[in-house]
Amino acid sequence: MNLWTMLERARKLHPRVVAAVDGARRLDYATVAERARALAACLADRGVRPGDRVAILEPNSLEFLETYFAAAGAGAILCPLNTRLAPRELAAILVDADARVLFANGSFASVVAATLALGTPVELVIWIGADGGRLDDARTLHYDDALDADARTFRAAEVGDDAVAQLYYTSGTTGRPKGVMLTHRNVSEHALAAIAELGLSDRDTWGHIAPMFHLADAWATFALTWVGGRHVFVPRFDERLVLDAIERERITITNLIPTMLQRLVRFDGVETRDFSSFRRILSGGASIAPEVVRRVMEVFRCEYVQTYGMTETSPYLTLSLLKAHLALLPPAEQFRYRAKTGRAFLAVELEVVGDDELPVANDGVAVGEIRVRGATVTPGYWNRPDETRAALKDGWLRTGDLATIDAEGYVQIVDRKKDLINTGGEKVYSTEVEHALHEHAAVLEVAVYGVPDAEWGEAVRAAIVLRAGASVDAAELARHCRERLAGFKVPRVFEFLDELPKTGTGKITKLALRERAK
């Protein structure tokens, strides 16, 4: 089914219900659907055909929601872009996706100009916001002008369930961007499962606080629309803005990354806020310490749900929702399960397997790798058949995450097979950072790894060996990285060593470096 039908359903059943709250703007479902229909018609008028790629660089907003559905209506593949990426990183994605159209907020005008100057296939930039940039008339259009398109004859594109709907880019281990394909089936099956698991309905108000370019939040665009719920957009994470929105708009449910939660529960005066509208608060995108979970439950006074997922799985794989008999346990026993990674999400089959491919014992002690299969699992990576075959074997997706599983079926992640670093809800591959550092003339050897961090979950750290006679300080290396990478990928600590620890075969051992950093 085309994802467009979710918005059509909401329009028919809840036409005068407030669908979206974005600052002073409050639009009902009939109006949002009309605007999205016009936007889809504009894309078609501009030559966008089913299967074409359309990218968006935009903070959380009404326009982001409308673009998600307009792209689906036109049969295009939407590519949400991380707003924190550098022009070189953005250009690499646009080239890989062969994106023809770019929606961009005017506040990113200088970044967009620098990105396009590097050479991309983008033919049209649609500027969002009053301060929209301009390149040249032939290549630009303002969002409000796009809404003037004649949508009277518009019909949603007929695309198959397995047609790709979205491309979410993550960094590959080689540092090259890698597009995760999600189909209309993937997204719709995930939305249905989330509706069932979380009891979502037209009585819910979702807070779009985590970034909408990230699946920690983006999935709710579809699930909440399908049930006729209300969307509230917070354009950037600011503690006061978030807390004010929760109180003012009576938000009932949201998903936040641990760094956001830690900042909110430490914010001055948070104990005096009214959180009585909250029924559930979800945490995902990175690991979170049990003591932070306790504080979250104390402050928000609602049910806490730990989530775990991947871009490749639309995203949820587990939820720490309590089974009925576990909810009867004393609070301390309940907490042990609430703070775990969780049990399998409704839409997936999940196993924890050893090197022999057999399930490990459900004793909460034996460690294996999580693997999953189901209707929400990606068909693969954009134009990467070899990487697709490596990730998907015999119908199973190997997650690369090591975990235990207990007798109740609740898993607990204990480590990662690869050197993936989760910092503040963002994923950083050490190889990508190492490659950037190797571009500095003074660097001979480098190893990048993650260390536990109370605020960010993990912090990026780099061990450096300089070339003979070379001299450079941490500030210079940080500047060097910021010119090539998003800010969250820049190491917070640079350690200068005479030699990096190595195994007997000459490979750098990051385990020894992590032990040094404790």
C-alpha positions in Angstrom: 0.0 0.0 0.0 1.1 3.6 -0.7 1.9 5.4 2.5 -0.2 8.2 1.2 -3.4 6.3 2.2 -2.6 6.9 5.9 -3.1 10.6 5.4 -6.1 10.1 3.2 -7.7 7.9 6.0 -7.1 10.6 8.6 -8.5 13.3 6.2 -11.7 11.2 5.8 -12.2 10.2 9.4 -10.8 13.3 11.2 -11.1 16.2 8.8 -11.5 18.9 11.4 -9.2 17.4 14.1 -6.1 19.4 14.7 -3.4 17.4 12.9 -0.3 19.6 13.4 0.9 22.2 15.8 4.0 24.1 14.6 4.5 27.3 16.6 1.5 29.5 16.0 0.2 27.3 13.2 -2.6 24.8 14.0 -3.8 22.9 10.9 -6.5 20.3 10.7 -6.2 17.0 8.8 -8.2 18.3 5.8 -5.8 21.2 5.4 -2.7 19.2 5.8 -3.9 16.6 3.3 -4.8 19.4 0.8 -1.3 21.0 1.2 0.4 17.6 0.8 -1.7 16.8 -2.3 -0.6 20.1 -3.9 3.0 19.5 -3.0 2.8 16.0 -4.6 1.2 17.5 -7.7 4.0 20.1 -7.9 6.6 17.3 -7.8 4.8 15.5 -10.6 4.5 18.7 -12.6 8.3 19.2 -12.2 8.9 15.8 -13.8 9.4 13.7 -10.6 8.3 10.2 -11.4 7.8 7.1 -9.3 11.2 5.9 -8.0 12.9 9.2 -8.4 14.8 10.4 -5.3 13.9 13.6 -3.4 16.0 14.8 -0.4 15.0 17.0 2.5 17.2 19.1 4.8 14.8 20.5 7.4 14.3 20.8 11.2 11.2 19.3 12.7 8.3 21.0 11.1 4.9 20.8 9.5 6.6 21.0 6.1 8.7 17.9 7.0 5.5 15.9 7.7 3.9 17.1 4.5 7.0 16.2 2.5 7.0 12.7 3.8 3.5 12.1 2.5 3.8 14.2 -0.7 6.9 12.2 -1.8 4.9 9.0 -1.1 1.9 10.3 -3.0 4.1 11.1 -6.0 5.7 7.6 -5.8 9.1 9.3 -5.1 11.7 8.0 -2.7 12.4 10.5 0.2 15.9 10.8 1.5 15.9 12.7 4.9 19.3 14.4 5.5 21.0 14.8 8.8 21.0 18.6 9.5 24.3 18.3 11.3 26.4 17.0 8.3 29.1 18.9 6.6 28.7 19.9 2.9 31.1 17.2 1.7 29.0 14.5 3.5 25.7 15.9 2.2 27.1 16.0 -1.4 28.2 12.4 -1.1 24.7 11.3 -0.1 23.0 13.4 -2.9 25.3 11.8 -5.5 24.9 8.3 -4.2 21.1 8.6 -4.1 21.1 10.5 -7.5 18.6 13.0 -5.9 16.9 15.3 -8.4 15.1 17.6 -5.9 16.2 19.0 -2.6 13.8 20.5 0.0 15.9 22.8 2.2 15.2 25.2 5.0 16.4 28.7 4.2 18.5 28.7 7.4 20.8 26.2 5.6 21.3 28.3 2.5 25.1 28.6 2.9 25.4 24.9 3.6 23.3 24.1 0.6 25.3 26.4 -1.6 28.6 24.8 -0.5 27.1 21.3 -1.0 25.9 22.0 -4.5 29.2 23.6 -5.4 30.8 20.2 -4.9 28.8 18.8 -7.7 25.4 17.0 -7.3 22.6 15.8 -9.5 20.1 18.2 -7.8 18.0 20.0 -10.5 15.6 21.9 -8.2 15.9 23.3 -4.7 12.6 24.0 -2.9 13.2 26.5 -0.1 11.3 26.3 3.1 10.8 29.3 5.4 10.7 33.0 5.1 14.5 33.3 4.9 14.8 30.9 2.0 18.0 31.1 0.0 18.3 31.7 -3.8 20.7 30.2 -6.2 19.2 31.0 -9.6 15.6 31.2 -10.8 15.7 28.1 -12.9 16.9 25.9 -10.0 14.8 27.2 -7.2 11.2 27.4 -6.0 9.7 28.5 -2.7 7.6 25.9 -0.7 4.6 28.3 -0.6 4.7 28.6 -4.4 4.8 24.8 -4.7 1.6 24.7 -2.7 -0.1 26.6 -5.4 0.1 23.7 -7.8 -3.2 22.5 -9.2 -4.0 19.3 -7.4 -7.6 18.7 -8.7 -6.5 15.9 -11.0 -3.9 14.5 -8.6 -4.0 10.7 -8.0 -1.5 9.0 -5.7 1.0 7.0 -7.6 0.3 3.3 -7.9 3.4 1.7 -6.4 3.8 -1.9 -5.1 4.1 -2.7 -1.4 7.7 -3.6 -2.0 8.6 -0.3 -3.8 11.1 1.7 -1.9 9.6 4.6 0.0 12.6 6.1 1.9 16.4 6.1 1.9 18.1 6.7 5.3 21.8 7.1 5.1 24.3 5.8 7.6 28.0 5.8 7.4 29.6 2.5 6.1 32.6 1.0 7.8 34.6 2.4 4.9 33.4 5.9 5.6 31.2 6.0 2.5 27.5 6.8 3.0 25.2 3.8 2.8 21.5 4.1 2.0 19.1 1.9 3.9 16.1 1.2 1.7 12.7 1.0 3.5 9.7 0.0 1.4 6.1 1.0 1.8 5.5 -2.4 3.3 8.3 -2.0 5.8 7.0 1.4 7.0 3.3 0.5 7.1 3.9 -2.8 8.9 6.0 -1.0 11.5 3.4 1.6 12.0 0.7 -1.0 12.5 2.8 -2.9 15.0 3.6 0.3 16.9 0.0 1.3 17.0 -0.8 -2.1 18.6 2.2 -2.2 21.0 1.8 1.3 22.3 -2.0 1.6 22.1 -1.8 4.7 19.9 -5.1 6.4 19.0 -6.7 9.7 18.0 -6.5 10.7 21.7 -2.7 10.8 21.5 -0.5 13.9 20.9 3.0 13.0 19.8 5.9 15.3 20.5 8.3 15.5 17.5 11.4 16.4 19.6 14.0 13.9 18.4 15.0 14.8 14.8 12.5 13.8 12.1 15.4 12.8 9.8 16.2 10.1 12.3 14.0 7.0 12.7 14.0 7.5 16.5 11.1 9.9 15.6 10.3 9.5 11.9 8.2 6.3 12.3 5.7 8.3 14.4 4.9 10.5 11.4 3.1 7.5 9.9 1.7 5.7 13.0 0.2 8.9 14.5 -1.3 10.0 11.2 -2.8 6.6 10.6 -4.8 6.8 13.8 -5.6 10.5 13.5 -3.4 11.6 16.4 -2.0 15.1 16.8 1.6 16.1 15.8 3.5 18.8 17.8 6.8 20.0 16.3 9.7 21.3 18.4 12.2 22.6 15.8 15.3 22.2 17.9 16.2 20.6 21.2 16.1 23.3 23.8 15.1 22.2 27.3 12.7 25.1 27.9 11.1 24.8 24.4 10.5 21.1 25.0 9.1 21.4 28.5 6.9 24.3 27.4 5.5 22.3 24.5 4.8 19.3 26.7 2.8 21.4 29.1 1.1 23.7 26.6 0.1 21.1 24.1 -0.5 18.3 26.6 1.8 15.8 24.8 0.9 12.2 25.7 3.8 10.3 24.2 7.2 10.8 22.6 10.5 9.1 22.0 13.7 10.8 23.1 17.4 9.9 22.9 19.1 9.4 26.3 21.1 12.7 26.0 17.9 14.6 25.7 16.4 12.9 28.7 19.5 13.5 30.8 19.3 17.2 30.0 15.6 17.5 30.7 15.7 15.8 34.1 18.6 18.1 35.1 16.9 21.3 33.9 16.3 23.9 36.6 12.7 23.8 37.9 11.7 20.6 36.0 10.1 19.2 39.2 7.5 21.9 39.2 6.3 21.2 35.6 3.0 19.6 34.8 3.6 16.3 33.1 0.1 14.9 33.9 -0.7 14.5 30.2 2.2 12.0 29.7 1.1 8.4 29.6 4.4 6.9 28.2 7.9 8.2 27.5 10.1 6.2 25.3 13.9 6.2 25.1 16.0 5.0 22.2 18.9 5.7 19.9 21.6 4.9 22.4 22.3 3.1 25.6 21.0 4.6 28.8 22.2 4.0 32.4 19.8 2.5 34.9 20.3 5.5 37.2 19.1 7.8 34.5 16.0 5.6 33.9 15.2 6.0 37.6 15.4 9.8 37.4 13.3 9.9 34.2 10.6 7.9 35.9 10.7 10.1 39.0 10.5 13.4 37.0 7.9 12.5 34.3 5.8 10.2 36.6 4.6 8.0 33.7 5.4 4.6 32.2 9.0 4.4 30.8 9.7 2.2 27.8 13.2 1.4 26.7 13.4 0.8 22.9 16.1 -0.7 20.6 16.2 -0.7 16.9 18.1 -0.1 13.7 17.5 2.0 10.6 17.5 -1.4 8.8 14.4 -2.5 10.8 12.2 0.6 10.5 13.4 0.9 13.4 12.0 -1.0 16.5 13.3 -4.5 17.4 12.5 -4.5 21.1 10.4 -2.7 23.7 10.7 -3.0 27.5 7.0 -3.0 27.9 6.1 -5.3 30.8 4.1 -8.5 30.2 1.0 -8.7 32.3 2.5 -11.0 35.0 5.6 -8.9 35.3 3.6 -5.8 36.0 2.4 -7.6 39.2 6.0 -7.8 40.5 7.2 -5.4 43.2 8.5 -2.1 41.8 12.2 -3.0 42.2 11.6 -6.2 40.2 9.6 -4.4 37.5 12.4 -1.9 37.1 14.9 -4.6 36.2 12.8 -5.4 33.1 11.9 -1.8 32.3 15.6 -0.9 32.2 16.5 -3.8 29.9 16.8 -3.5 26.1 13.4 -5.3 26.0 11.5 -8.1 24.4 10.9 -8.6 20.7 8.7 -6.0 18.9 5.5 -7.3 17.5 6.6 -7.2 13.8 9.8 -9.2 14.1 11.1 -12.6 15.0 14.2 -12.2 17.1 17.0 -14.6 18.2 20.3 -14.3 20.0 22.7 -16.8 18.4 26.2 -18.0 19.0 28.9 -18.4 16.4 27.4 -21.8 15.6 24.2 -20.0 14.5 22.2 -21.7 17.2 20.2 -19.8 19.9 22.1 -19.2 23.1 20.6 -20.3 26.4 17.8 -18.0 27.7 19.6 -17.6 31.1 20.5 -13.9 31.0 24.2 -14.8 31.0 25.1 -16.5 27.7 26.1 -13.9 25.1 25.3 -14.0 21.4 24.5 -11.8 18.4 21.0 -10.5 17.9 19.5 -11.5 14.5 16.0 -10.7 13.2 13.6 -11.2 10.4 10.2 -9.9 9.5 8.1 -7.6 7.3 9.8 -4.5 8.8 13.4 -5.5 7.8 15.0 -3.6 4.9 15.4 -5.4 1.6 19.0 -4.0 1.5 21.3 -1.1 0.8 20.9 1.2 -2.1 23.2 0.1 -5.0 25.2 -2.1 -2.6 24.4 -5.7 -3.6 27.6 -7.1 -1.9 26.8 -5.4 1.4 23.2 -6.4 1.2 24.2 -10.1 0.8 26.6 -9.8 3.7 24.0 -8.3 6.0 21.0 -10.5 5.0 21.7 -14.3 5.2 19.0 -16.9 4.8 16.3 -14.3 5.5 18.0 -13.1 8.8 19.5 -9.7 9.4 22.6 -9.9 11.6 22.6 -6.8 13.8 26.2 -6.9 15.0 24.9 -6.3 18.6 25.9 -8.7 21.3 23.3 -9.5 24.0 22.0 -11.9 26.5 18.4 -13.1 26.6 16.5 -14.2 29.8 13.8 -16.7 30.5 11.1 -14.1 29.8 12.5 -13.3 26.4 14.0 -9.9 27.4 17.3 -9.1 25.8 20.1 -7.0 27.2 22.8 -5.6 24.9 26.2 -5.9 26.3 28.6 -4.9 23.5 28.9 -4.4 19.7 30.8 -6.6 17.3 32.0 -3.7 15.3 33.5 -0.5 16.5 30.3 1.5 16.2 30.1 4.4 18.6 26.7 5.7 19.8 27.0 9.3 21.0 24.0 11.3 21.8 21.7 9.2 19.7 24.0 9.5 16.6 26.0 6.7 15.2 29.7 7.2 14.5 31.9 4.6 12.7 35.5 4.8 13.9 36.9 4.1 10.5 35.3 7.2 9.0 36.9 9.4 11.7 40.2 7.6 11.3 40.2 8.3 7.6 39.6 12.0 8.2 42.5 12.1 10.7 44.8 10.3 8.3 44.3 13.2 5.9 46.3 15.4 8.3 50.0 15.5 7.3 51.2 15.1 10.9 49.3 11.9 11.7 51.1 8.6 11.3 48.7 6.2 13.0 45.3 6.6 14.6 42.7 4.5 16.4 39.3 5.9 17.2 37.0 4.3 19.7 34.1 4.9 22.1 34.3 5.3 25.8 31.4 5.5 28.3 30.1 9.0 28.9 27.5 9.9 31.5 25.8 12.5 29.3 26.3 11.2 25.7 26.1 7.5 26.3 29.5 7.2 24.6 32.1 9.8 23.7 34.4 9.6 20.7 38.1 9.3 21.6 41.2 9.2 19.4 44.7 7.8 20.0 47.3 9.4 17.8 50.9 8.6 16.8 52.6 11.5 15.0 55.0 11.3 12.2 58.7 11.8 13.1 59.4 15.4 13.6 55.8 16.5 13.2 54.0 18.6 15.7 50.3 19.3 16.2 47.9 19.8 19.1 44.4 18.6 19.9 42.8 21.9 18.9 44.3 21.7 15.5 43.2 18.1 14.9 39.7 19.0 16.1 39.5 21.9 13.6 40.8 19.5 10.9 38.0 17.0 11.7 35.2 19.7 11.8 36.1 20.7 8.2 35.4 17.1 7.1 32.9 15.6 9.5 29.7 16.5 11.4 30.5 17.9 14.8 29.2 14.9 16.7 31.9 12.7 15.0 34.8 14.9 16.2 36.7 13.2 19.0 36.3 14.8 22.4 39.7 13.6 23.5 42.9 13.2 21.6 45.6 11.1 23.3 49.1 11.3 21.8 51.1 8.1 22.1 54.6 6.9 21.0 53.0 3.7 19.8 49.6 2.2 19.5 49.0 -1.2 21.2 48.9 -4.1 18.7 48.2 -7.8 18.7 50.7 -10.4 17.7 49.7 -10.1 14.1 50.3 -6.3 14.1 46.7 -5.2 14.3 45.8 -2.3 16.5 43.9 -3.5 19.5 41.2 -1.0 20.6 40.3 -3.1 23.7 43.6 -2.1 25.2 42.9 1.5 24.5 39.5 1.3 26.1 41.1 -0.2 29.2 43.6 2.6 29.3 40.8 5.2 29.2 38.9 3.8 32.2 
